[in-house]
């Protein structure tokens, strides 16, 4: 394997949700290890404060994510911009904050090669998240329950030798209300960027990666590291691209994991089933 990291002008990732079982921490750490950029934009919900308030899940691999970011700041001289999301909204009380090459802000204007892009997490346009916090927490509980079922389902698929399949992503893609919500969200985001005199906008929040034009505004969504496993990158010539981890791992394969026996896998599936039923 070629271990030389890919070089970009800018990397944008969002919705990592550190502190949860659903965070694809192994994959996002692998992506950060084999990429380098002049600027790294962490566009909200990197740490899931909602989940951590309830106890959360924070293994050493989540700490390694933080260490990888600090290493980029210290040794690679990377500029890091961290934007507040709704799951790490506790930061709103202290913004803006600046520590040398690290800034933590509500929103940001990125000076791209081809023009200015307005950067924000995007939850400002989510009425439920903004105005009905208790409903947002209820929706988050439902989403977590669905993701627990998703984990169980994919352990069964792995046991059968099948590839990962996102049940939650497939369900959202087929629910008309969810599709309409995404469409309205994107239109509002594009209008905001235009009102700020920017040629494009970068956001996250809805866990749906995108790279397209909305009228004359370039709309970019970096997706997430729970379901989509995507990032947006800016090349040195100004081109933007969505990087899908499924393609990235073909060039930079993940290190082999210990192979479980069929009996151990079956036992794990059964244990997860019992936990899912107990907490759903």
N, C-alpha and C positions, 0 to 999 in steps of 0.2 A: 504494500500500500504506500502511495505517495503521501508522506506525512507533512509536507509543506502546506501551511494553511492557505486557504483562498483569501485573496486580498480584495477589499471593497473600499469605496469612499465612505459609505454609510451603511449601517445595518440597523433595521428596525424590527424589534420583537415586542410582543405584548401578551398579556393574559397567560402568564406562566403558572400562576396560582401555587406558589411555594407555600407549604404548610398543609397541603391536601394530599390525599391518596391518589387523586386523579392526575396530578401533575406528572407529565412524562419527563421526569428529571434526567434520566439516563440519556435520553435523546437530545434534550436542550443543552446539557453539559457537553455532549459530544459535538454538537453544532458550534458552540462557543469555542471549544478547544481547537477546532480546525478552520476557524475563520478569524480574520483580522480586519480592522477598519480604522479609519481616522476618527470616526464618530460612531457611537453606539447609542441609539435611542430606545429606552425601555418605556414603552408606551402604556403604562398602567396595568394594575392587577398583577404585578410581578409577585408580590407577597399577598396572600389571602388573609387579611386581618380578620374578616368575619369568621373564618374557620378557626383561626388561632385563638379567638376569644372563647371558643367552645372546647379547647384542648388541642385540636389540630394534630398534625402529623409532620414531624420535622427530623428526618434521619440525617446522617452525615452528608449524604449526597446533596441535600438542599443547602447545607453550609458550603459545600464545594462550589455551588453556583455563585454564591456571594464572593468566594475567594477568587473565582475566575474573573469576575467583574473587577475586583480590586487589583488583580494582577494586570489587567488591561490598563487600568488607570495608572498604576505605578511603573510598570516595566515597558509597556507598549505605547505610553503617552497618548492613550485614546481619550477623546472627549466623550463623557457619558452624560446624557440628559435623561433624567427619570421624571416621568409625568405621573401625577396622581390619577389613580383609577377609583372606581366605586368600592372595590374590595379592600383597597389600602387608603380609604378616605380619611383615616386618622391624620394623615400627612397634611391635610388641608389647613389645619390649625397653625402650621409652622411655615407655610410657603410664602415667598420663595426662599430657598436655602442654597448657598454656594460654598463648595469646598474645592478650591483649585479647579481641577478639570471635571468635577462633578457638580451638576446643578439639579435641584429638585424643584419642579415648577408645576403650575396648573396647565399651562399651554405654552407653545413654543413656535417660533418661526424658523424653519430650516432653510438655509440659503443653499439650495441645490444648484447644480451646474446650469440648469435650464431656467431657473427662476425660484421664487419663494414658495414654500409649502407650509401651510398651517398645520400644526401637529397638536392633537389632543386625544384623550382616551376615547371620548364620545358619549359617556354616560349622561352628559348634560342634556342630551336629546331623548333620554329614556324617562318618560313621565313617571313611571312606576318607581324607578330607582331614585329619582329626584324628589318626588313629592309624597310617595307612599312607601316609606321604608319598611314597614311591617309586611307589606305585600311583596316587596323585593326579597325579604328574608324568607318568606313562605315559598316564593318561586325558586329561591336558591336551594331550599330544602328538597323541593321536588326534583330539581335538576341533579342534586347529589344522589338522591335515591335512584334516579335513572342511570347515573354513572356507575353506581354500585352494581346494578343489574348488568350494565355494559361490561364491567370488569369480569363478572361471573361468566357471562356469555362468551367473552373472548378467551377466557381460560379454557372453557370447553372447546372452543374452536382450535386453540393451540394444541390441546390434547388430541384433537382429530387431525392435526397437521395442516390446518387451514390458516390463512392470513388474517390479520386484524381487521375487524369491521366495526365501524362506529354506529351503533344503534341510534344514539341520540342525534347524531348528525343526519342520519337518514330520515328520522321522524320529523325533525325540524324542516327538512327540505320539502316534505310532503304536506305540511300543515299550512293551509292558505293564510291564516292569521299571522303565522311567523314569517312567511315570505313577504307579506304586505308590510309588516313591521320593519323588516330589513330594508325594503325599498324606500319607505318613508324616512328611515334613519339616514340612508345614504343621500337622499335629496336634501335634507336639512343640513347635513355636514357640508355638502358641496356649496350650498348657498352661503353658509357662514364663511367658508374659505374665500369665496368671491367677494363678500363684504369687507374682508380684511385685505383685499388687494393682492391675494395670492393666486397663483396659477394652478395650485393643487392642494390636496389635503391628505394627511396621514392619520389613521385612527386604528382602534382595536374594538374592544368591548363586546361585539356581537359574535365573536368566534367564527367569522366567515371571511376568509382571505379574498381580496379582490384587487384588480389592476385594470381600470377602465376609465373611459371618459363619461362624465355626466354633464352634458352640454359642453361648455368650454373649460370645465374644471377637471383636472386629473385626480381621480379618486383612488386612493390606496388604502387597503386594510391589511394589516399584518397577520390576521388570523389568531391563532392561539397555540399553546403547547399542552393542551388537554385532549383535543380531538383532531384538529387540522394538522398540527405540527408544521407550521409554516412561518416564514419570515419574509420581509421585504428588504431588498438590497439595492443600493445605488452604485452603479459602476462608475469608474473614473471618467468615462465619456458622457456621463449624465443619464444613461439608460437606467430605468428601474425594472426590477424583476422580482417575481414571487419565487422563493426557494422552497420547494416541498421536500421535507426530510426523506420521504420515500426515494426521491431521486438523489438527494445529497448522500445518502448512505451507500449508494452504488459506487461512488467515487471514494468515500471514506467509510468503509464498513465498520459497524460496531464490533467491539471485541467480543469473542465468543463467551457466552454465559455457560455456567455449569448446566448440563443436561439432566433434567429430573427424570426419574423413573416413572412409568405409567402409574404405579401405585401411589407415589408421592403426589403426582399431579392430580389424580382422582381425589385424594384426601384433601388437597388444597381447595379444589372446586367444591367439595362437600362442605368444608368449613366456611368458605365464603358464602355459600348458599344459606347456611344457618344464620350467619351474621346479617345477610341482606334481609332475610325474612324477619329477623328480630328487630331490626332498626327501621324497616320500611313503613 
